Structure formats: structure tokens, C-alpha cells
Amino acid sequence: MVDLTGLKGQYDFAINIAPYVTDTVKQEDVPGILAQAIEEQLGLRLESRRTAIEMLMVDHAEMTPVEN
């Protein structure tokens, strides 16, 4: 996840998804429901985008004996 909000610090917030949920809500609908609630209640829009990130990949690891 890449944060492009420009907001600094940590925030504690709550969103209410009850108005968006019906008796027939499906599991695949949940991400859209959350995105809608976050945009309407917090003013933040979630966007899917491809970007380069730094990553460390461990190809192989072995345990070696340690002398006491």
C-alpha cells in the first residue's frame, strides 16, 4: 500500500457501514462498501494504481551451527 494523502501522523477514526449493508450483501461487495463509506464519511478516495516499490526478497536461508 502506498500512501499518497500527504497527511502526516497517525489517526484514529471510525466509519459506519450499516447504511450501506443490506440483507443480501455478498462478500465480493464488501470492498466497494468500505470504499464508499471511507469516501463519504472521511473524504478519502481509495484508488487502485500500479507503482514501483522497494522490496527485499529472500531467495534462500539456512541455519548454521553456532558455537557456545
mmCIF file of the N, C-alpha and C atoms, coordinates in Angstrom:
data_MODEL
# 
_entry.id   MODEL 
# 
loop_
_atom_site.group_PDB 
_atom_site.id 
_atom_site.type_symbol 
_atom_site.label_atom_id 
_atom_site.label_alt_id 
_atom_site.label_comp_id 
_atom_site.label_asym_id 
_atom_site.label_entity_id 
_atom_site.label_seq_id 
_atom_site.pdbx_PDB_ins_code 
_atom_site.Cartn_x 
_atom_site.Cartn_y 
_atom_site.Cartn_z 
_atom_site.occupancy 
_atom_site.B_iso_or_equiv 
_atom_site.pdbx_formal_charge 
_atom_site.auth_seq_id 
_atom_site.auth_comp_id 
_atom_site.auth_asym_id 
_atom_site.auth_atom_id 
_atom_site.pdbx_PDB_model_num 
ATOM 1   N N  . MET A 1 1  ? 0.846   -1.171  0.000   1.00 0.00 ? 1  MET A N  1 
ATOM 2   C CA . MET A 1 1  ? 0.000   0.000   0.000   1.00 0.00 ? 1  MET A CA 1 
ATOM 3   C C  . MET A 1 1  ? 0.891   1.233   0.000   1.00 0.00 ? 1  MET A C  1 
ATOM 4   N N  . VAL A 1 2  ? 0.561   2.186   -0.834  1.00 0.00 ? 2  VAL A N  1 
ATOM 5   C CA . VAL A 1 2  ? 1.300   3.434   -0.934  1.00 0.00 ? 2  VAL A CA 1 
ATOM 6   C C  . VAL A 1 2  ? 0.378   4.560   -0.477  1.00 0.00 ? 2  VAL A C  1 
ATOM 7   N N  . ASP A 1 3  ? 0.849   5.365   0.462   1.00 0.00 ? 3  ASP A N  1 
ATOM 8   C CA . ASP A 1 3  ? 0.062   6.474   0.995   1.00 0.00 ? 3  ASP A CA 1 
ATOM 9   C C  . ASP A 1 3  ? 0.389   7.746   0.217   1.00 0.00 ? 3  ASP A C  1 
ATOM 10  N N  . LEU A 1 4  ? -0.553  8.239   -0.546  1.00 0.00 ? 4  LEU A N  1 
ATOM 11  C CA . LEU A 1 4  ? -0.373  9.470   -1.313  1.00 0.00 ? 4  LEU A CA 1 
ATOM 12  C C  . LEU A 1 4  ? -1.247  10.603  -0.780  1.00 0.00 ? 4  LEU A C  1 
ATOM 13  N N  . THR A 1 5  ? -1.707  10.487  0.463   1.00 0.00 ? 5  THR A N  1 
ATOM 14  C CA . THR A 1 5  ? -2.605  11.501  1.017   1.00 0.00 ? 5  THR A CA 1 
ATOM 15  C C  . THR A 1 5  ? -1.884  12.794  1.363   1.00 0.00 ? 5  THR A C  1 
ATOM 16  N N  . GLY A 1 6  ? -0.614  12.705  1.724   1.00 0.00 ? 6  GLY A N  1 
ATOM 17  C CA . GLY A 1 6  ? 0.099   13.883  2.183   1.00 0.00 ? 6  GLY A CA 1 
ATOM 18  C C  . GLY A 1 6  ? -0.188  14.204  3.645   1.00 0.00 ? 6  GLY A C  1 
ATOM 19  N N  . LEU A 1 7  ? -1.013  13.384  4.292   1.00 0.00 ? 7  LEU A N  1 
ATOM 20  C CA . LEU A 1 7  ? -1.332  13.601  5.702   1.00 0.00 ? 7  LEU A CA 1 
ATOM 21  C C  . LEU A 1 7  ? -0.217  13.027  6.571   1.00 0.00 ? 7  LEU A C  1 
ATOM 22  N N  . LYS A 1 8  ? 0.170   13.748  7.588   1.00 0.00 ? 8  LYS A N  1 
ATOM 23  C CA . LYS A 1 8  ? 1.230   13.302  8.490   1.00 0.00 ? 8  LYS A CA 1 
ATOM 24  C C  . LYS A 1 8  ? 0.627   12.813  9.797   1.00 0.00 ? 8  LYS A C  1 
ATOM 25  N N  . GLY A 1 9  ? 1.320   11.891  10.453  1.00 0.00 ? 9  GLY A N  1 
ATOM 26  C CA . GLY A 1 9  ? 0.892   11.409  11.755  1.00 0.00 ? 9  GLY A CA 1 
ATOM 27  C C  . GLY A 1 9  ? -0.034  10.214  11.648  1.00 0.00 ? 9  GLY A C  1 
ATOM 28  N N  . GLN A 1 10 ? -0.529  9.805   12.793  1.00 0.00 ? 10 GLN A N  1 
ATOM 29  C CA . GLN A 1 10 ? -1.442  8.682   12.875  1.00 0.00 ? 10 GLN A CA 1 
ATOM 30  C C  . GLN A 1 10 ? -2.821  9.187   13.273  1.00 0.00 ? 10 GLN A C  1 
ATOM 31  N N  . TYR A 1 11 ? -3.843  8.528   12.754  1.00 0.00 ? 11 TYR A N  1 
ATOM 32  C CA . TYR A 1 11 ? -5.214  8.950   13.006  1.00 0.00 ? 11 TYR A CA 1 
ATOM 33  C C  . TYR A 1 11 ? -6.032  7.774   13.513  1.00 0.00 ? 11 TYR A C  1 
ATOM 34  N N  . ASP A 1 12 ? -6.946  8.047   14.398  1.00 0.00 ? 12 ASP A N  1 
ATOM 35  C CA . ASP A 1 12 ? -7.875  7.054   14.912  1.00 0.00 ? 12 ASP A CA 1 
ATOM 36  C C  . ASP A 1 12 ? -9.264  7.503   14.460  1.00 0.00 ? 12 ASP A C  1 
ATOM 37  N N  . PHE A 1 13 ? -9.942  6.653   13.704  1.00 0.00 ? 13 PHE A N  1 
ATOM 38  C CA . PHE A 1 13 ? -11.248 7.032   13.180  1.00 0.00 ? 13 PHE A CA 1 
ATOM 39  C C  . PHE A 1 13 ? -12.168 5.822   13.174  1.00 0.00 ? 13 PHE A C  1 
ATOM 40  N N  . ALA A 1 14 ? -13.438 6.093   13.019  1.00 0.00 ? 14 ALA A N  1 
ATOM 41  C CA . ALA A 1 14 ? -14.446 5.035   12.917  1.00 0.00 ? 14 ALA A CA 1 
ATOM 42  C C  . ALA A 1 14 ? -15.357 5.378   11.745  1.00 0.00 ? 14 ALA A C  1 
ATOM 43  N N  . ILE A 1 15 ? -15.775 4.343   11.029  1.00 0.00 ? 15 ILE A N  1 
ATOM 44  C CA . ILE A 1 15 ? -16.750 4.540   9.958   1.00 0.00 ? 15 ILE A CA 1 
ATOM 45  C C  . ILE A 1 15 ? -17.946 3.642   10.240  1.00 0.00 ? 15 ILE A C  1 
ATOM 46  N N  . ASN A 1 16 ? -19.105 4.075   9.795   1.00 0.00 ? 16 ASN A N  1 
ATOM 47  C CA . ASN A 1 16 ? -20.334 3.331   9.993   1.00 0.00 ? 16 ASN A CA 1 
ATOM 48  C C  . ASN A 1 16 ? -20.755 2.745   8.650   1.00 0.00 ? 16 ASN A C  1 
ATOM 49  N N  . ILE A 1 17 ? -20.708 1.412   8.515   1.00 0.00 ? 17 ILE A N  1 
ATOM 50  C CA . ILE A 1 17 ? -21.084 0.790   7.246   1.00 0.00 ? 17 ILE A CA 1 
ATOM 51  C C  . ILE A 1 17 ? -22.539 0.312   7.244   1.00 0.00 ? 17 ILE A C  1 
ATOM 52  N N  . ALA A 1 18 ? -23.227 0.437   8.364   1.00 0.00 ? 18 ALA A N  1 
ATOM 53  C CA . ALA A 1 18 ? -24.606 -0.040  8.464   1.00 0.00 ? 18 ALA A CA 1 
ATOM 54  C C  . ALA A 1 18 ? -25.523 0.528   7.371   1.00 0.00 ? 18 ALA A C  1 
ATOM 55  N N  . PRO A 1 19 ? -25.420 1.822   7.030   1.00 0.00 ? 19 PRO A N  1 
ATOM 56  C CA . PRO A 1 19 ? -26.318 2.343   5.991   1.00 0.00 ? 19 PRO A CA 1 
ATOM 57  C C  . PRO A 1 19 ? -26.090 1.727   4.606   1.00 0.00 ? 19 PRO A C  1 
ATOM 58  N N  . TYR A 1 20 ? -24.947 1.099   4.396   1.00 0.00 ? 20 TYR A N  1 
ATOM 59  C CA . TYR A 1 20 ? -24.590 0.560   3.092   1.00 0.00 ? 20 TYR A CA 1 
ATOM 60  C C  . TYR A 1 20 ? -24.865 -0.944  2.973   1.00 0.00 ? 20 TYR A C  1 
ATOM 61  N N  . VAL A 1 21 ? -25.169 -1.578  4.084   1.00 0.00 ? 21 VAL A N  1 
ATOM 62  C CA . VAL A 1 21 ? -25.313 -3.036  4.112   1.00 0.00 ? 21 VAL A CA 1 
ATOM 63  C C  . VAL A 1 21 ? -26.788 -3.420  4.046   1.00 0.00 ? 21 VAL A C  1 
ATOM 64  N N  . THR A 1 22 ? -27.072 -4.404  3.201   1.00 0.00 ? 22 THR A N  1 
ATOM 65  C CA . THR A 1 22 ? -28.428 -4.943  3.103   1.00 0.00 ? 22 THR A CA 1 
ATOM 66  C C  . THR A 1 22 ? -28.401 -6.405  3.549   1.00 0.00 ? 22 THR A C  1 
ATOM 67  N N  . ASP A 1 23 ? -29.563 -7.026  3.593   1.00 0.00 ? 23 ASP A N  1 
ATOM 68  C CA . ASP A 1 23 ? -29.636 -8.436  3.982   1.00 0.00 ? 23 ASP A CA 1 
ATOM 69  C C  . ASP A 1 23 ? -28.982 -9.348  2.948   1.00 0.00 ? 23 ASP A C  1 
ATOM 70  N N  . THR A 1 24 ? -28.847 -8.875  1.724   1.00 0.00 ? 24 THR A N  1 
ATOM 71  C CA . THR A 1 24 ? -28.318 -9.717  0.649   1.00 0.00 ? 24 THR A CA 1 
ATOM 72  C C  . THR A 1 24 ? -26.904 -9.331  0.244   1.00 0.00 ? 24 THR A C  1 
ATOM 73  N N  . VAL A 1 25 ? -26.162 -8.639  1.111   1.00 0.00 ? 25 VAL A N  1 
ATOM 74  C CA . VAL A 1 25 ? -24.802 -8.228  0.764   1.00 0.00 ? 25 VAL A CA 1 
ATOM 75  C C  . VAL A 1 25 ? -23.916 -9.470  0.583   1.00 0.00 ? 25 VAL A C  1 
ATOM 76  N N  . LYS A 1 26 ? -23.110 -9.451  -0.472  1.00 0.00 ? 26 LYS A N  1 
ATOM 77  C CA . LYS A 1 26 ? -22.217 -10.566 -0.772  1.00 0.00 ? 26 LYS A CA 1 
ATOM 78  C C  . LYS A 1 26 ? -20.796 -10.186 -0.376  1.00 0.00 ? 26 LYS A C  1 
ATOM 79  N N  . GLN A 1 27 ? -19.969 -11.182 -0.147  1.00 0.00 ? 27 GLN A N  1 
ATOM 80  C CA . GLN A 1 27 ? -18.588 -10.944 0.269   1.00 0.00 ? 27 GLN A CA 1 
ATOM 81  C C  . GLN A 1 27 ? -17.841 -10.079 -0.740  1.00 0.00 ? 27 GLN A C  1 
ATOM 82  N N  . GLU A 1 28 ? -18.095 -10.286 -2.027  1.00 0.00 ? 28 GLU A N  1 
ATOM 83  C CA . GLU A 1 28 ? -17.390 -9.507  -3.042  1.00 0.00 ? 28 GLU A CA 1 
ATOM 84  C C  . GLU A 1 28 ? -17.828 -8.041  -3.076  1.00 0.00 ? 28 GLU A C  1 
ATOM 85  N N  . ASP A 1 29 ? -18.935 -7.710  -2.403  1.00 0.00 ? 29 ASP A N  1 
ATOM 86  C CA . ASP A 1 29 ? -19.411 -6.325  -2.332  1.00 0.00 ? 29 ASP A CA 1 
ATOM 87  C C  . ASP A 1 29 ? -18.721 -5.522  -1.233  1.00 0.00 ? 29 ASP A C  1 
ATOM 88  N N  . VAL A 1 30 ? -18.079 -6.194  -0.293  1.00 0.00 ? 30 VAL A N  1 
ATOM 89  C CA . VAL A 1 30 ? -17.517 -5.524  0.889   1.00 0.00 ? 30 VAL A CA 1 
ATOM 90  C C  . VAL A 1 30 ? -16.463 -4.476  0.535   1.00 0.00 ? 30 VAL A C  1 
ATOM 91  N N  . PRO A 1 31 ? -15.483 -4.749  -0.346  1.00 0.00 ? 31 PRO A N  1 
ATOM 92  C CA . PRO A 1 31 ? -14.506 -3.692  -0.662  1.00 0.00 ? 31 PRO A CA 1 
ATOM 93  C C  . PRO A 1 31 ? -15.151 -2.419  -1.211  1.00 0.00 ? 31 PRO A C  1 
ATOM 94  N N  . GLY A 1 32 ? -16.151 -2.562  -2.058  1.00 0.00 ? 32 GLY A N  1 
ATOM 95  C CA . GLY A 1 32 ? -16.849 -1.392  -2.586  1.00 0.00 ? 32 GLY A CA 1 
ATOM 96  C C  . GLY A 1 32 ? -17.614 -0.642  -1.509  1.00 0.00 ? 32 GLY A C  1 
ATOM 97  N N  . ILE A 1 33 ? -18.230 -1.380  -0.601  1.00 0.00 ? 33 ILE A N  1 
ATOM 98  C CA . ILE A 1 33 ? -18.955 -0.760  0.513   1.00 0.00 ? 33 ILE A CA 1 
ATOM 99  C C  . ILE A 1 33 ? -17.996 0.031   1.388   1.00 0.00 ? 33 ILE A C  1 
ATOM 100 N N  . LEU A 1 34 ? -16.843 -0.570  1.710   1.00 0.00 ? 34 LEU A N  1 
ATOM 101 C CA . LEU A 1 34 ? -15.846 0.127   2.529   1.00 0.00 ? 34 LEU A CA 1 
ATOM 102 C C  . LEU A 1 34 ? -15.314 1.367   1.825   1.00 0.00 ? 34 LEU A C  1 
ATOM 103 N N  . ALA A 1 35 ? -15.016 1.253   0.545   1.00 0.00 ? 35 ALA A N  1 
ATOM 104 C CA . ALA A 1 35 ? -14.506 2.398   -0.210  1.00 0.00 ? 35 ALA A CA 1 
ATOM 105 C C  . ALA A 1 35 ? -15.525 3.537   -0.228  1.00 0.00 ? 35 ALA A C  1 
ATOM 106 N N  . GLN A 1 36 ? -16.796 3.197   -0.425  1.00 0.00 ? 36 GLN A N  1 
ATOM 107 C CA . GLN A 1 36 ? -17.843 4.218   -0.440  1.00 0.00 ? 36 GLN A CA 1 
ATOM 108 C C  . GLN A 1 36 ? -17.973 4.889   0.927   1.00 0.00 ? 36 GLN A C  1 
ATOM 109 N N  . ALA A 1 37 ? -17.953 4.106   1.999   1.00 0.00 ? 37 ALA A N  1 
ATOM 110 C CA . ALA A 1 37 ? -18.072 4.663   3.346   1.00 0.00 ? 37 ALA A CA 1 
ATOM 111 C C  . ALA A 1 37 ? -16.876 5.551   3.675   1.00 0.00 ? 37 ALA A C  1 
ATOM 112 N N  . ILE A 1 38 ? -15.686 5.123   3.299   1.00 0.00 ? 38 ILE A N  1 
ATOM 113 C CA . ILE A 1 38 ? -14.478 5.917   3.574   1.00 0.00 ? 38 ILE A CA 1 
ATOM 114 C C  . ILE A 1 38 ? -14.521 7.244   2.820   1.00 0.00 ? 38 ILE A C  1 
ATOM 115 N N  . GLU A 1 39 ? -14.962 7.203   1.563   1.00 0.00 ? 39 GLU A N  1 
ATOM 116 C CA . GLU A 1 39 ? -15.029 8.444   0.787   1.00 0.00 ? 39 GLU A CA 1 
ATOM 117 C C  . GLU A 1 39 ? -16.089 9.393   1.334   1.00 0.00 ? 39 GLU A C  1 
ATOM 118 N N  . GLU A 1 40 ? -17.273 8.879   1.621   1.00 0.00 ? 40 GLU A N  1 
ATOM 119 C CA . GLU A 1 40 ? -18.367 9.740   2.080   1.00 0.00 ? 40 GLU A CA 1 
ATOM 120 C C  . GLU A 1 40 ? -18.168 10.247  3.504   1.00 0.00 ? 40 GLU A C  1 
ATOM 121 N N  . GLN A 1 41 ? -17.605 9.414   4.387   1.00 0.00 ? 41 GLN A N  1 
ATOM 122 C CA . GLN A 1 41 ? -17.510 9.794   5.795   1.00 0.00 ? 41 GLN A CA 1 
ATOM 123 C C  . GLN A 1 41 ? -16.180 10.442  6.163   1.00 0.00 ? 41 GLN A C  1 
ATOM 124 N N  . LEU A 1 42 ? -15.100 10.082  5.460   1.00 0.00 ? 42 LEU A N  1 
ATOM 125 C CA . LEU A 1 42 ? -13.783 10.623  5.796   1.00 0.00 ? 42 LEU A CA 1 
ATOM 126 C C  . LEU A 1 42 ? -13.229 11.559  4.729   1.00 0.00 ? 42 LEU A C  1 
ATOM 127 N N  . GLY A 1 43 ? -13.849 11.536  3.554   1.00 0.00 ? 43 GLY A N  1 
ATOM 128 C CA . GLY A 1 43 ? -13.366 12.385  2.477   1.00 0.00 ? 43 GLY A CA 1 
ATOM 129 C C  . GLY A 1 43 ? -12.114 11.851  1.806   1.00 0.00 ? 43 GLY A C  1 
ATOM 130 N N  . LEU A 1 44 ? -11.833 10.568  1.982   1.00 0.00 ? 44 LEU A N  1 
ATOM 131 C CA . LEU A 1 44 ? -10.664 9.946   1.351   1.00 0.00 ? 44 LEU A CA 1 
ATOM 132 C C  . LEU A 1 44 ? -11.135 9.000   0.258   1.00 0.00 ? 44 LEU A C  1 
ATOM 133 N N  . ARG A 1 45 ? -10.492 9.067   -0.886  1.00 0.00 ? 45 ARG A N  1 
ATOM 134 C CA . ARG A 1 45 ? -10.843 8.194   -2.001  1.00 0.00 ? 45 ARG A CA 1 
ATOM 135 C C  . ARG A 1 45 ? -9.743  7.153   -2.178  1.00 0.00 ? 45 ARG A C  1 
ATOM 136 N N  . LEU A 1 46 ? -10.132 5.885   -2.222  1.00 0.00 ? 46 LEU A N  1 
ATOM 137 C CA . LEU A 1 46 ? -9.185  4.801   -2.445  1.00 0.00 ? 46 LEU A CA 1 
ATOM 138 C C  . LEU A 1 46 ? -9.070  4.577   -3.946  1.00 0.00 ? 46 LEU A C  1 
ATOM 139 N N  . GLU A 1 47 ? -7.833  4.529   -4.426  1.00 0.00 ? 47 GLU A N  1 
ATOM 140 C CA . GLU A 1 47 ? -7.594  4.305   -5.848  1.00 0.00 ? 47 GLU A CA 1 
ATOM 141 C C  . GLU A 1 47 ? -6.665  3.123   -6.019  1.00 0.00 ? 47 GLU A C  1 
ATOM 142 N N  . SER A 1 48 ? -6.944  2.329   -7.019  1.00 0.00 ? 48 SER A N  1 
ATOM 143 C CA . SER A 1 48 ? -6.065  1.232   -7.384  1.00 0.00 ? 48 SER A CA 1 
ATOM 144 C C  . SER A 1 48 ? -5.122  1.747   -8.456  1.00 0.00 ? 48 SER A C  1 
ATOM 145 N N  . ARG A 1 49 ? -3.816  1.593   -8.215  1.00 0.00 ? 49 ARG A N  1 
ATOM 146 C CA . ARG A 1 49 ? -2.857  2.024   -9.223  1.00 0.00 ? 49 ARG A CA 1 
ATOM 147 C C  . ARG A 1 49 ? -1.592  1.207   -9.074  1.00 0.00 ? 49 ARG A C  1 
ATOM 148 N N  . ARG A 1 50 ? -0.907  1.036   -10.170 1.00 0.00 ? 50 ARG A N  1 
ATOM 149 C CA . ARG A 1 50 ? 0.356   0.306   -10.165 1.00 0.00 ? 50 ARG A CA 1 
ATOM 150 C C  . ARG A 1 50 ? 1.497   1.296   -9.980  1.00 0.00 ? 50 ARG A C  1 
ATOM 151 N N  . THR A 1 51 ? 2.430   0.937   -9.093  1.00 0.00 ? 51 THR A N  1 
ATOM 152 C CA . THR A 1 51 ? 3.587   1.785   -8.858  1.00 0.00 ? 51 THR A CA 1 
ATOM 153 C C  . THR A 1 51 ? 4.752   0.917   -8.405  1.00 0.00 ? 51 THR A C  1 
ATOM 154 N N  . ALA A 1 52 ? 5.952   1.427   -8.568  1.00 0.00 ? 52 ALA A N  1 
ATOM 155 C CA . ALA A 1 52 ? 7.139   0.695   -8.135  1.00 0.00 ? 52 ALA A CA 1 
ATOM 156 C C  . ALA A 1 52 ? 7.348   0.909   -6.631  1.00 0.00 ? 52 ALA A C  1 
ATOM 157 N N  . ILE A 1 53 ? 7.708   -0.157  -5.944  1.00 0.00 ? 53 ILE A N  1 
ATOM 158 C CA . ILE A 1 53 ? 8.025   -0.071  -4.526  1.00 0.00 ? 53 ILE A CA 1 
ATOM 159 C C  . ILE A 1 53 ? 9.322   -0.819  -4.271  1.00 0.00 ? 53 ILE A C  1 
ATOM 160 N N  . GLU A 1 54 ? 10.031  -0.439  -3.205  1.00 0.00 ? 54 GLU A N  1 
ATOM 161 C CA . GLU A 1 54 ? 11.228  -1.163  -2.822  1.00 0.00 ? 54 GLU A CA 1 
ATOM 162 C C  . GLU A 1 54 ? 10.830  -2.448  -2.127  1.00 0.00 ? 54 GLU A C  1 
ATOM 163 N N  . MET A 1 55 ? 11.580  -3.524  -2.421  1.00 0.00 ? 55 MET A N  1 
ATOM 164 C CA . MET A 1 55 ? 11.245  -4.813  -1.850  1.00 0.00 ? 55 MET A CA 1 
ATOM 165 C C  . MET A 1 55 ? 12.528  -5.594  -1.609  1.00 0.00 ? 55 MET A C  1 
ATOM 166 N N  . LEU A 1 56 ? 12.581  -6.330  -0.521  1.00 0.00 ? 56 LEU A N  1 
ATOM 167 C CA . LEU A 1 56 ? 13.670  -7.237  -0.225  1.00 0.00 ? 56 LEU A CA 1 
ATOM 168 C C  . LEU A 1 56 ? 13.134  -8.650  -0.360  1.00 0.00 ? 56 LEU A C  1 
ATOM 169 N N  . MET A 1 57 ? 13.771  -9.452  -1.190  1.00 0.00 ? 57 MET A N  1 
ATOM 170 C CA . MET A 1 57 ? 13.323  -10.821 -1.398  1.00 0.00 ? 57 MET A CA 1 
ATOM 171 C C  . MET A 1 57 ? 14.418  -11.770 -0.921  1.00 0.00 ? 57 MET A C  1 
ATOM 172 N N  . VAL A 1 58 ? 14.060  -12.672 -0.026  1.00 0.00 ? 58 VAL A N  1 
ATOM 173 C CA . VAL A 1 58 ? 14.980  -13.698 0.450   1.00 0.00 ? 58 VAL A CA 1 
ATOM 174 C C  . VAL A 1 58 ? 14.739  -14.937 -0.383  1.00 0.00 ? 58 VAL A C  1 
ATOM 175 N N  . ASP A 1 59 ? 15.762  -15.340 -1.128  1.00 0.00 ? 59 ASP A N  1 
ATOM 176 C CA . ASP A 1 59 ? 15.643  -16.485 -2.018  1.00 0.00 ? 59 ASP A CA 1 
ATOM 177 C C  . ASP A 1 59 ? 15.867  -17.787 -1.273  1.00 0.00 ? 59 ASP A C  1 
ATOM 178 N N  . HIS A 1 60 ? 16.761  -17.758 -0.292  1.00 0.00 ? 60 HIS A N  1 
ATOM 179 C CA . HIS A 1 60 ? 17.113  -18.993 0.395   1.00 0.00 ? 60 HIS A CA 1 
ATOM 180 C C  . HIS A 1 60 ? 17.692  -18.639 1.762   1.00 0.00 ? 60 HIS A C  1 
ATOM 181 N N  . ALA A 1 61 ? 17.437  -19.474 2.759   1.00 0.00 ? 61 ALA A N  1 
ATOM 182 C CA . ALA A 1 61 ? 18.006  -19.286 4.096   1.00 0.00 ? 61 ALA A CA 1 
ATOM 183 C C  . ALA A 1 61 ? 18.307  -20.653 4.688   1.00 0.00 ? 61 ALA A C  1 
ATOM 184 N N  . GLU A 1 62 ? 19.418  -20.727 5.416   1.00 0.00 ? 62 GLU A N  1 
ATOM 185 C CA . GLU A 1 62 ? 19.816  -21.966 6.090   1.00 0.00 ? 62 GLU A CA 1 
ATOM 186 C C  . GLU A 1 62 ? 20.253  -21.642 7.499   1.00 0.00 ? 62 GLU A C  1 
ATOM 187 N N  . MET A 1 63 ? 20.034  -22.598 8.390   1.00 0.00 ? 63 MET A N  1 
ATOM 188 C CA . MET A 1 63 ? 20.545  -22.445 9.752   1.00 0.00 ? 63 MET A CA 1 
ATOM 189 C C  . MET A 1 63 ? 21.976  -22.971 9.772   1.00 0.00 ? 63 MET A C  1 
ATOM 190 N N  . THR A 1 64 ? 22.850  -22.255 10.448  1.00 0.00 ? 64 THR A N  1 
ATOM 191 C CA . THR A 1 64 ? 24.229  -22.717 10.599  1.00 0.00 ? 64 THR A CA 1 
ATOM 192 C C  . THR A 1 64 ? 24.480  -22.979 12.077  1.00 0.00 ? 64 THR A C  1 
ATOM 193 N N  . PRO A 1 65 ? 25.314  -23.967 12.380  1.00 0.00 ? 65 PRO A N  1 
ATOM 194 C CA . PRO A 1 65 ? 25.611  -24.278 13.796  1.00 0.00 ? 65 PRO A CA 1 
ATOM 195 C C  . PRO A 1 65 ? 26.315  -23.090 14.452  1.00 0.00 ? 65 PRO A C  1 
ATOM 196 N N  . VAL A 1 66 ? 25.940  -22.817 15.702  1.00 0.00 ? 66 VAL A N  1 
ATOM 197 C CA . VAL A 1 66 ? 26.553  -21.736 16.479  1.00 0.00 ? 66 VAL A CA 1 
ATOM 198 C C  . VAL A 1 66 ? 27.314  -22.346 17.631  1.00 0.00 ? 66 VAL A C  1 
ATOM 199 N N  . GLU A 1 67 ? 28.590  -21.940 17.780  1.00 0.00 ? 67 GLU A N  1 
ATOM 200 C CA . GLU A 1 67 ? 29.388  -22.435 18.897  1.00 0.00 ? 67 GLU A CA 1 
ATOM 201 C C  . GLU A 1 67 ? 29.085  -21.662 20.155  1.00 0.00 ? 67 GLU A C  1 
ATOM 202 N N  . ASN A 1 68 ? 29.084  -22.363 21.291  1.00 0.00 ? 68 ASN A N  1 
ATOM 203 C CA . ASN A 1 68 ? 28.832  -21.701 22.580  1.00 0.00 ? 68 ASN A CA 1 
ATOM 204 C C  . ASN A 1 68 ? 30.070  -21.107 23.143  1.00 0.00 ? 68 ASN A C  1 
# 
